[in-house]
Amino acid sequence: MRMYTTVWCGYCQRLKAQMGREGISFEEIDIEVDPDAAAIVESVNGGNQTVPTLVFDDGSALTNPSIGQVKERLATL
C-alpha cells in the first residue's frame, strides 16, 4: 500500500501514527516532491491533490480515511 502525503498535512501525520500503532506497513510518498505521485492523487480524487490518499495493491484508493476504514479495506484484500 502507498500513502500519498505532504509534510505539512496534519491528517497525514495522524493517520501515519495510527497505522504505525496498528502495525500496518505502507510506503509514504510526498506529492510535493514527486510530480508523478501528485498526478496519481489527482487521478483518484477528481483532479484534487487531497491527502492523505491511500492506494492499495489492487488499485483501489481511499482519501482521508479513518483507521477503521483502512483496516476494513485491508481485511477485504
Long-range contacts (C-beta under 8 A, 24 or more apart in sequence): 1-25, 1-26, 1-27, 1-54, 1-55, 1-56, 1-57, 1-74, 2-26, 2-27, 2-28, 2-29, 2-54, 2-55, 3-27, 3-28, 3-29, 3-52, 3-53, 3-54, 4-29, 4-30, 4-31, 4-37, 4-40, 4-41, 4-51, 4-52, 4-53, 4-54, 4-55, 5-29, 5-30, 5-31, 5-51, 5-52, 6-30, 6-31, 6-32, 6-51, 7-32, 9-51, 9-52, 11-51, 11-52, 11-64, 12-51, 12-52, 15-52, 15-64, 15-65, 15-67, 15-70, 16-52, 18-67, 19-67, 19-70, 22-67, 22-71, 24-70, 24-71, 24-74, 26-54
